[in-house]
Amino acid sequence: MPAESPIPVSHSLTQIISKSTVFPATKSTLPDLKLSASDLPMLSCHYIQKGNLFLRPPISFSDLLFLLREGLSRVLTQFPPLAGRLITDANGYVYITCNDAGAQFLHANATHITVSDVVSPLHVPDCVKEFFALDRMVSYDGHFNPLLAVQVTELEDGVFIGFSVNHAVVDGTSLWNFINTFAEVCRGVKLITKQPCFTRDSVLISPAVLKVPADGLKVTFDEFAPLCQRMFSFSKESILKLKDRTNNRKKLNCYTNGEINAVEVMGKESNDPIKLSDDSVTAIIGNWIRNGVVTKPEPLPEISSFQSLCALLWRGVTRARKFPDSKTTTFRMAVNCRHRLEPKLESFYFGNAIQSIPTYATAGDVLSHDLRWCAEQLNKNVLSHDDTMVRRSVSNWEQDPRCFPLGNFDGAMLTMGSSPRFPMFDNDFGWGKPVAVRSGRANKFDGKISAFPGKEGGGSVDLEVVLSPETMAELELDPEFMQYAKNCLTFFLRLPDISFTNGARTSIKLKKSSKIPENSNRIATFATMMIEMLPQDLPFTIFVPSEIAFDRDLRLRVNDSLVGEKANDTYAILTRVLSFTVVPWKILSDSVPYNEEITCDSLSGLKLFVSKDPNDEMLIVNRIGSKQVDLKKNEIVIHVMDGVIMEADFELSVRPDDDSDQDLEN
């Protein structure tokens, strides 16, 4: 392995300190591997860019670099193709030659960036793009460049390990198996647990030749279009709630596990205008059982959690794009073909074994039908993609060999890639598992979605959503979508920087609605503190208690609750109340219809039921009336309530003791 070479200073936020080539510890004996009908279409795609964010390890950075460089050399002996190059023979067939040419290894410095700087912003910051090498490189260029680059970026309090890998050589399954194995080797594991399989004897290995233009291949989308990228997190509980909704589990019939539910029948009968006696109902049920009149309905297909989430996203983005009903929309899902083929491929077959399944529906159908209908369209296509369909797709490609047309060509497409089943958080290189997964600039366009497992595991999911800025802004205001997205208070909230004079604090100035009386130019000090915990440039709605409500329901008083040790308790209470009373989009009183109740989840997940009083147009939330509505501060909508909205358990914990109150009053 050659010595590191210094890199000239640039004006980039992330500084490349050194770059070197890492060779396999032992020479490869693997023959050239022919690219398959699943590999070749990826030659026009960017290199895959995926990486892990870690807290800073308890060793020097020079020792860390040595550990990773040596580990990479050893793991390349298990994955010889990643130390090779692409070659094209005289017949036009493309191969990976396992010639031990080596992988690229880079050391970068970004010590002005913290772990929080990476994970806390609402939208993925641009600095993440600089954590990856071989940026914007097309996979066809693997003829002349390394097939793998590993960039280790030093942060102020952490480290980011970014992988750039040729997409014609690996798919997600192969990539994460390599990264997992790399981490095992660095931890000192002697026996590799998931050996890659390099056989090339399946239907995917095609005699067709992909014709390449003389000037090479290019991506099929606009690399420089303005985009907005955000990580939406969905907790295990939220995913389960969404799946239950999609599968209509609250809609019970007379059968439960194949048996007649007498309670259900009795309940229906009790609401019937024609009343029957209890003896009559018993007789009817007995006759049903004896005569077999009641038959068990055909069970509906189970919709998976992930298909439910995809359907939710499809609806939300379609609404955000504001299409006419007749516009055809497309939702593409990449599926793993390893287990769909007969005979099956090995689970850790190395290479691409994926195909793209499109599902089409008009915008009118997506939005006029319920969530289950959308999920069923996805479900039917995924279930039908069996061995026959995989082979048919290969055959169709062989009739017209071409690169995969990646992009959003009619403005109405969504493309789902990656998988929440990939072991992205299993990469412990010796000092602990990662705190986050992020991707680079590669293969990003309006409508590109990547699914990651949530950090907490247990079925939680993170969606990396890339949209045009205007579509993203609309999606972030979509009630149906946002009610399931997890809102991390630790990322959103900031404790106010408060200075006190004799226990008092100056109020913020608010823009008033025409509905607000002229003397309503001040809100409670505690309400002001809550509002200032929120980022001022993002859309929120907050239902803050009035000054009287803070005193009456929480016993918070400016003159004594912010003094000495009481201040910490007060901050804790305000933060909890904030989580119950904030919704991550704008709800103006005009948007609440008369004689209807809208529901939404607060940041804590507390269900809020919002309606409007027809007499004075004030809002009512969880039976608490408002005193003022539609106040605004920057992007935040503020409604002042005549009470405190809170969960029952929290209410019990802060409820004043009646006896002590009586003593104070006396």
C-alpha positions in Angstrom: 0.0 0.0 0.0 1.6 3.3 -1.1 2.1 6.2 1.3 -0.5 8.8 1.7 -0.3 11.8 -0.6 -1.1 15.3 0.7 -4.0 17.1 -1.0 -3.8 20.8 -2.0 -5.8 23.2 0.2 -9.3 24.1 -1.1 -12.1 26.3 0.0 -14.5 23.4 0.7 -16.1 23.1 4.1 -14.6 19.6 4.3 -10.9 19.4 3.7 -9.4 16.3 2.2 -6.2 15.7 4.2 -4.9 12.6 2.4 -5.8 10.0 -0.2 -4.3 6.6 -0.7 -4.9 3.2 -2.4 -5.6 0.2 -0.3 -4.8 -3.2 -1.8 -6.1 -6.6 -0.6 -4.0 -8.3 2.0 -3.8 -11.4 -0.2 -4.0 -11.7 -4.0 -7.3 -12.7 -5.6 -7.9 -16.0 -7.4 -11.4 -15.1 -8.4 -12.0 -15.1 -12.2 -13.6 -12.2 -14.1 -17.2 -11.7 -13.2 -19.6 -11.0 -16.1 -22.1 -8.2 -15.4 -25.7 -9.4 -15.4 -29.0 -8.1 -16.8 -29.5 -6.5 -13.4 -26.0 -5.0 -13.3 -25.7 -3.5 -16.7 -28.7 -1.1 -16.5 -26.9 0.5 -13.5 -23.9 1.6 -15.6 -25.5 5.0 -16.2 -26.3 5.5 -12.5 -24.0 7.3 -10.0 -21.9 5.3 -7.5 -24.0 4.5 -4.5 -23.2 6.8 -1.6 -24.1 5.5 1.9 -22.5 6.0 5.3 -22.7 5.9 9.0 -22.3 8.7 11.6 -20.5 7.7 14.9 -19.7 9.4 18.1 -16.0 10.1 18.5 -14.1 6.9 19.4 -11.9 6.7 22.5 -8.7 6.4 20.5 -6.6 8.9 18.6 -7.7 9.7 15.1 -4.4 8.4 13.7 -5.0 5.1 15.4 -8.5 5.1 14.0 -7.3 5.6 10.5 -4.7 2.8 10.9 -7.5 0.4 12.2 -9.8 1.2 9.3 -7.1 1.1 6.6 -5.8 -2.3 7.8 -9.3 -3.6 8.2 -10.1 -2.5 4.7 -7.1 -4.4 3.3 -8.2 -7.6 5.0 -11.8 -7.4 4.1 -11.0 -6.8 0.4 -9.6 -10.4 0.4 -13.2 -11.5 1.1 -14.7 -9.1 -1.5 -12.1 -9.1 -4.4 -14.4 -7.4 -7.0 -14.3 -4.2 -4.9 -10.6 -4.0 -5.4 -11.0 -4.6 -9.2 -12.0 -2.6 -12.2 -14.5 -2.9 -15.1 -13.4 -4.1 -18.5 -15.2 -4.6 -21.8 -14.2 -7.4 -24.1 -14.1 -7.4 -27.9 -17.7 -8.7 -28.0 -19.0 -5.8 -25.9 -19.5 -7.9 -22.7 -18.7 -6.0 -19.5 -16.8 -7.8 -16.7 -15.4 -7.1 -13.2 -11.8 -8.0 -13.4 -10.6 -8.9 -9.9 -7.1 -7.6 -10.6 -6.2 -6.2 -7.1 -6.0 -2.7 -8.4 -7.2 -1.5 -5.0 -9.8 0.7 -3.4 -9.5 4.4 -2.6 -9.1 5.5 1.1 -9.5 9.2 2.1 -8.9 11.1 5.3 -11.0 14.3 5.6 -11.3 17.0 8.2 -14.5 18.8 9.2 -13.8 19.5 12.8 -16.0 22.7 12.6 -19.0 20.3 12.3 -20.6 18.5 15.2 -22.8 15.4 15.3 -25.7 17.6 16.2 -25.0 19.8 13.1 -25.6 16.7 11.0 -28.7 15.2 12.6 -30.5 18.2 14.1 -31.5 20.3 11.1 -35.0 19.7 9.8 -33.6 19.3 6.3 -30.4 17.3 5.6 -27.6 19.9 5.5 -25.3 20.3 2.5 -22.2 19.4 4.5 -23.3 15.7 4.3 -22.6 15.7 0.5 -18.9 16.3 1.3 -18.6 13.2 3.4 -18.4 11.0 0.2 -15.7 10.6 -2.5 -16.2 10.0 -6.2 -19.1 12.5 -6.2 -21.3 12.5 -9.3 -19.2 9.7 -10.8 -21.2 7.4 -13.2 -20.7 3.7 -12.7 -19.5 3.2 -16.3 -16.4 5.1 -15.2 -15.4 2.1 -13.2 -13.4 1.2 -16.2 -10.9 3.9 -15.3 -11.5 4.5 -11.5 -11.7 2.5 -8.3 -15.0 0.6 -7.7 -14.9 1.5 -4.0 -13.9 4.6 -2.1 -14.0 4.9 1.7 -13.8 8.4 3.2 -13.3 8.9 6.9 -14.3 12.4 8.0 -13.2 13.7 11.4 -15.9 15.9 13.1 -15.6 17.9 16.2 -17.2 15.2 18.4 -17.7 12.3 15.9 -16.6 10.6 12.7 -18.4 9.9 9.5 -17.5 6.8 7.4 -18.8 7.3 3.9 -18.8 4.5 1.2 -19.0 5.2 -2.5 -19.5 2.0 -4.5 -20.0 1.3 -8.1 -23.8 0.6 -8.7 -23.1 -1.8 -11.5 -21.1 -4.0 -9.0 -23.4 -3.9 -6.0 -27.0 -3.4 -4.9 -28.1 -2.5 -1.4 -27.9 -6.1 -0.1 -24.4 -6.6 -1.3 -23.3 -3.2 -0.1 -24.5 -3.5 3.5 -23.1 -7.1 3.7 -19.7 -5.7 2.7 -19.9 -2.8 5.3 -21.1 -5.3 8.0 -18.2 -7.6 7.2 -15.7 -4.6 7.2 -16.9 -3.7 10.7 -16.5 -7.4 11.9 -13.0 -7.5 10.6 -12.1 -4.2 12.4 -13.5 -5.7 15.6 -11.2 -8.7 15.3 -13.8 -11.3 14.2 -11.9 -14.2 12.8 -14.8 -16.1 11.1 -16.8 -14.1 8.6 -20.5 -14.8 9.3 -22.0 -13.8 5.9 -19.8 -15.0 3.1 -20.6 -13.3 -0.3 -21.5 -15.6 -3.2 -19.8 -14.8 -6.5 -21.5 -17.5 -8.7 -22.6 -16.4 -12.2 -25.0 -19.1 -13.3 -28.5 -17.7 -13.0 -31.0 -16.4 -15.5 -29.7 -12.9 -14.8 -26.5 -13.7 -16.7 -27.5 -12.7 -20.2 -26.0 -13.2 -23.7 -27.4 -9.7 -24.6 -24.9 -6.9 -25.3 -25.5 -3.4 -24.0 -24.4 -0.9 -26.6 -22.5 2.0 -25.1 -22.2 5.4 -27.0 -18.7 6.4 -28.0 -18.7 9.2 -25.4 -19.7 6.9 -22.6 -22.8 6.9 -20.4 -24.5 9.7 -18.4 -27.2 9.9 -15.8 -30.8 10.3 -17.1 -31.8 13.1 -14.7 -30.9 16.7 -14.1 -28.0 16.6 -11.6 -28.2 20.3 -10.8 -32.0 20.8 -10.3 -32.8 22.5 -6.9 -33.9 19.8 -4.3 -34.9 19.7 -0.7 -34.0 16.6 1.4 -35.5 15.6 4.7 -35.4 12.6 7.0 -38.9 11.6 8.2 -38.9 9.2 11.1 -41.7 6.8 11.9 -41.7 5.1 15.3 -42.7 1.5 15.8 -46.0 2.6 17.4 -46.7 5.0 14.6 -46.0 2.3 12.0 -48.3 -0.2 13.8 -51.1 2.3 14.0 -50.7 3.0 10.3 -50.8 -0.7 9.4 -53.9 -1.2 11.5 -55.6 1.7 9.7 -54.6 0.3 6.3 -55.9 -3.2 7.2 -59.1 -1.8 8.6 -58.7 -3.6 11.8 -61.1 -1.4 13.7 -63.9 -2.5 11.3 -65.1 -5.7 13.0 -67.5 -8.1 11.6 -69.5 -10.9 13.3 -66.5 -13.2 13.2 -63.4 -13.2 15.4 -60.9 -15.9 14.6 -63.7 -17.8 12.7 -66.3 -17.6 15.5 -69.5 -15.7 15.7 -69.1 -12.7 18.0 -72.4 -12.7 19.9 -71.5 -9.4 21.6 -71.2 -7.7 18.2 -74.5 -9.1 17.0 -76.2 -8.0 20.3 -74.7 -4.6 19.9 -76.0 -4.2 16.4 -79.4 -5.4 17.4 -79.6 -2.9 20.3 -79.3 0.0 17.8 -81.9 -1.4 15.4 -85.2 0.5 15.5 -87.1 -2.9 15.4 -86.4 -4.3 18.9 -86.2 -8.0 19.6 -86.3 -9.7 23.0 -83.1 -11.3 24.4 -84.8 -14.7 23.8 -85.3 -13.8 20.2 -81.7 -12.8 19.7 -80.5 -16.1 21.3 -82.8 -18.1 19.1 -81.6 -16.3 15.9 -78.0 -16.9 16.8 -78.7 -20.6 17.5 -80.4 -21.0 14.2 -77.5 -19.3 12.4 -75.1 -21.8 14.0 -77.3 -24.9 13.3 -78.1 -24.0 9.7 -74.7 -22.5 8.8 -76.4 -19.4 7.4 -73.4 -17.2 8.4 -70.3 -17.9 6.3 -66.9 -16.6 7.0 -66.0 -13.8 4.5 -63.0 -14.2 2.2 -60.1 -12.8 4.1 -58.6 -9.6 2.7 -54.8 -9.8 1.9 -52.6 -8.5 4.7 -51.0 -5.2 3.8 -47.5 -4.9 5.2 -46.2 -2.1 7.3 -43.9 -0.9 4.6 -46.6 -1.0 1.9 -48.8 1.0 4.2 -46.1 3.6 4.7 -45.5 3.8 0.9 -49.2 4.4 0.3 -49.2 7.2 2.9 -46.3 8.8 1.1 -47.9 8.4 -2.3 -51.0 10.1 -1.2 -49.1 12.9 0.6 -46.8 13.7 -2.3 -49.7 13.5 -4.8 -51.6 16.1 -2.8 -48.5 18.3 -2.4 -47.9 18.3 -6.2 -51.5 19.5 -6.8 -52.2 17.5 -10.0 -55.5 17.5 -11.8 -57.5 14.3 -11.2 -56.6 12.9 -14.6 -52.9 13.0 -14.2 -51.2 9.6 -14.1 -48.9 9.1 -11.1 -46.2 6.4 -10.8 -44.8 4.7 -7.6 -41.8 2.6 -8.3 -40.4 0.1 -5.8 -37.1 -1.7 -6.1 -37.5 -5.4 -5.1 -35.0 -8.0 -4.3 -35.1 -10.9 -6.7 -32.8 -13.3 -4.8 -35.7 -15.2 -3.2 -38.1 -14.7 -6.1 -36.2 -16.8 -8.6 -36.5 -20.6 -8.8 -34.0 -21.9 -7.9 -33.3 -19.2 -5.5 -30.1 -17.2 -5.5 -28.0 -17.3 -2.4 -29.0 -14.7 0.2 -25.7 -13.0 -0.1 -25.3 -13.3 -3.9 -22.8 -10.5 -4.7 -24.0 -8.1 -7.4 -27.3 -6.5 -8.4 -30.4 -8.8 -8.1 -33.1 -6.1 -8.1 -35.9 -5.1 -10.5 -38.1 -2.0 -10.5 -41.9 -2.5 -10.2 -44.0 0.5 -11.3 -47.6 1.0 -10.0 -49.8 3.5 -11.9 -52.8 5.4 -10.7 -54.4 8.7 -11.6 -54.1 11.5 -9.0 -57.9 11.4 -8.7 -57.9 7.7 -7.8 -55.0 8.1 -5.3 -56.8 10.8 -3.4 -60.4 9.8 -3.7 -59.9 6.3 -2.5 -58.8 5.4 1.0 -55.3 4.5 2.2 -56.0 0.8 1.9 -56.8 1.1 -1.8 -53.5 2.7 -2.6 -51.6 0.1 -0.5 -53.5 -2.7 -2.3 -52.3 -1.5 -5.7 -48.7 -1.7 -4.4 -49.3 -5.0 -2.7 -50.8 -6.7 -5.8 -47.8 -5.7 -7.9 -45.2 -6.9 -5.3 -47.0 -10.2 -4.7 -47.2 -10.9 -8.4 -43.5 -10.4 -9.0 -42.5 -14.0 -8.8 -40.1 -16.2 -10.8 -42.1 -15.9 -13.9 -42.2 -12.1 -13.7 -38.5 -11.9 -13.0 -37.7 -14.0 -16.0 -40.1 -12.0 -18.2 -38.4 -8.8 -17.1 -35.0 -10.2 -18.1 -36.4 -11.4 -21.4 -37.9 -8.0 -22.1 -34.6 -6.3 -21.4 -32.8 -8.7 -23.7 -35.1 -7.6 -26.5 -33.9 -4.0 -26.0 -30.8 -3.8 -23.8 -30.7 -0.3 -22.2 -29.6 1.5 -19.1 -32.2 2.1 -16.3 -34.0 5.4 -16.9 -33.6 6.9 -13.4 -35.5 10.2 -12.8 -38.9 11.9 -12.6 -39.7 12.4 -16.3 -43.2 13.6 -16.1 -43.1 15.3 -12.7 -45.5 12.7 -11.2 -43.1 9.9 -10.2 -41.9 8.5 -6.9 -39.0 6.0 -6.8 -38.5 4.0 -3.6 -35.1 2.5 -3.0 -33.1 0.9 -0.2 -34.9 -1.0 2.5 -35.6 -0.8 6.2 -34.5 -4.4 6.5 -30.9 -3.6 5.6 -28.6 -3.9 8.7 -27.4 -0.3 8.6 -27.0 0.1 12.3 -25.1 -3.2 12.8 -21.8 -1.6 11.9 -19.7 -1.6 15.0 -16.1 -1.0 14.1 -14.9 -1.4 17.6 -16.2 1.6 19.6 -20.0 1.3 19.3 -22.8 1.3 16.8 -23.6 4.3 14.6 -26.0 7.1 15.6 -27.3 7.8 12.1 -27.3 6.8 8.5 -27.0 9.3 5.7 -26.5 9.2 2.0 -24.6 11.6 -0.4 -25.6 13.5 -3.5 -25.7 10.4 -5.7 -28.8 9.5 -7.8 -31.0 12.3 -6.2 -33.9 13.8 -8.0 -37.4 15.1 -7.3 -39.3 12.0 -6.0 -36.3 9.8 -5.0 -37.1 8.1 -1.7 -34.8 5.8 0.4 -36.0 3.7 3.2 -33.7 3.1 6.3 -34.3 1.3 9.5 -35.0 3.6 12.4 -32.2 3.9 15.0 -34.4 2.6 17.8 -35.1 -0.6 15.8 -38.2 -2.7 16.5 -39.8 -1.9 13.2 -39.2 1.9 13.2 -38.5 3.4 9.8 -36.7 6.5 8.5 -37.6 7.8 5.0 -35.1 9.9 3.2 -37.4 12.0 1.0 -36.0 14.1 -1.8 -38.4 16.6 -3.5 -38.5 19.9 -5.2 -38.5 22.7 -2.5 -42.1 23.7 -3.3 -43.4 20.1 -3.0 -41.5 19.5 0.2 -43.0 22.6 1.7 -46.5 21.3 0.9 -45.8 17.8 2.2 -44.6 19.2 5.5 -48.1 20.8 5.9 -50.0 17.7 5.0 -52.0 16.6 8.1 -52.5 12.9 7.1 -48.8 12.4 6.4 -47.4 14.4 9.3 -49.6 12.9 11.9 -47.6 9.6 11.6 -44.1 11.2 11.2 -42.2 11.3 14.5 -41.1 14.6 15.8 -37.9 14.6 17.8 -38.2 17.3 20.5 -34.5 17.1 21.2 -33.9 18.2 17.6 -36.6 20.9 17.5 -36.6 22.5 20.8 -34.2 25.0 22.3 -34.3 26.3 25.8 -34.8 30.1 25.8 -32.0 32.4 26.6 -33.9 34.4 29.3 -32.8 37.3 31.4 -35.0 38.3 34.3 -35.5 41.6 36.1 -37.3 41.2 39.4 -38.8 38.0 38.2 -40.4 39.6 35.2 -39.7 39.3 31.5 -40.6 41.4 28.5 -43.2 40.0 26.1 -42.6 39.3 22.5 -44.5 41.3 19.9 -47.1 39.5 17.9 -48.9 40.1 14.7 -52.6 40.2 15.5 -55.6 38.9 13.6 -58.6 41.1 13.0 -60.5 38.8 15.3 -58.4 39.8 18.3 -59.6 42.6 20.5 -57.4 45.7 20.5 -56.3 45.1 24.2 -55.0 41.6 23.4 -51.4 42.8 22.7 -49.7 40.6 25.3 -49.7 36.9 26.1 -48.5 35.1 29.2 -44.8 35.1 30.1 -44.8 31.3 30.2 -46.5 31.1 26.8 -43.8 33.4 25.4 -41.1 31.1 26.8 -42.8 28.0 25.1 -43.1 29.8 21.8 -39.4 30.7 21.8 -38.5 27.0 22.3 -39.7 26.4 18.8 -37.6 27.2 15.6 -39.1 30.4 14.3 -38.7 29.6 10.6 -40.8 26.4 10.5 -44.5 26.0 10.4 -46.0 25.1 13.8 -49.3 25.6 15.5 -49.3 26.0 19.3 -52.3 26.0 21.6 -50.8 27.9 24.6 -52.6 28.3 27.9 -53.6 31.8 29.0 -52.0 33.5 31.9 -55.0 32.6 34.1 -54.8 28.9 33.0 -51.1 28.7 33.9 -51.9 29.9 37.3 -55.2 28.0 37.9 -54.2 24.6 36.3 -50.4 24.5 36.8 -49.8 26.9 39.7 -47.2 28.7 37.6 -46.7 32.3 38.6 -44.0 34.6 37.2 -43.1 36.0 40.6 -42.1 32.7 42.2 -42.0 29.9 39.6 -38.8 31.4 37.9 -36.9 31.9 41.1 -34.0 29.7 42.4 -34.5 26.0 42.2 -38.1 26.3 41.0 -36.9 27.6 37.6 -35.6 24.1 36.6 -38.9 22.5 37.5 -40.8 25.2 35.6 -38.7 24.6 32.4 -39.4 20.9 32.7 -43.2 21.5 33.0 -43.2 24.0 30.1 -41.3 21.6 27.8 -43.8 18.8 28.6 -46.8 21.1 28.0 -45.2 22.3 24.8 -45.1 18.7 23.5 -48.8 18.3 24.2 -49.8 21.6 22.5 -47.7 21.8 19.3 -48.7 20.5 15.9 -46.0 20.5 13.2 -48.1 22.4 10.6 -50.3 25.5 10.4 -53.9 25.3 11.7 -55.8 28.6 11.2 -59.3 29.0 12.5 -60.6 29.5 9.0 -59.3 26.1 8.0 -61.6 24.4 10.6 -65.0 23.7 9.1 -68.2 24.4 11.1 -70.0 21.4 12.6 -67.0 19.1 12.0 -64.1 17.9 14.2 -60.6 17.5 12.8 -58.0 15.3 14.6 -54.3 15.6 14.6 -51.4 14.4 16.8 -49.3 16.8 18.8 -45.5 16.4 19.0 -45.9 14.0 21.9 -48.5 11.9 20.1 -51.4 13.2 22.1 -54.5 13.1 20.0 -56.0 16.6 19.6 -59.7 17.1 18.6 -60.2 20.5 17.1 -63.6 22.1 16.3 -65.0 25.6 16.0 -67.7 27.3 18.1 -70.3 28.6 15.6 -71.3 31.5 17.9 -68.0 33.3 18.3 -65.7 31.4 15.8 -63.3 30.5 18.6 -61.6 27.1 18.5 -62.3 24.3 20.9 -59.5 21.7 21.5 -60.1 18.7 23.6 -63.0 20.5 25.2 -61.0 23.5 26.1 -62.1 26.8 24.5 -59.9 29.4 23.1 -59.6 33.1 24.2 -57.7 34.3 21.2 -57.0 32.7 17.8 -54.7 33.2 14.8 -51.9 35.1 16.5 -48.7 34.8 14.5 -45.0 35.0 15.2 -42.9 34.4 12.1 -44.1 30.9 10.8 -45.8 30.0 14.1 -49.6 30.1 14.5 -50.6 30.8 18.1 -54.0 30.1 19.7 -54.5 31.1 23.4 -56.5 28.6 25.3 -58.6 28.9 28.5 -57.0 25.8 29.9 -54.0 23.5 29.6 -54.1 20.7 27.0 -52.2 17.7 28.5 -52.2 14.0 28.9 -54.1 12.5 31.8 -51.1 11.0 33.6 -49.2 14.3 33.4 -52.3 16.2 34.6 -52.4 14.0 37.7 -48.7 14.6 38.4 -49.1 18.4 38.3 -52.6 18.7 39.8 -52.5 20.9 42.9 -53.4 19.3 46.2 -56.8 20.7 47.2 -56.0 20.8 50.9 -52.8 22.8 50.4 -54.7 25.2 48.1 -57.2 25.7 50.8 -54.5 26.5 53.3 -52.9 29.0 51.0 -56.3 30.7 50.4 -56.9 30.9 54.1 
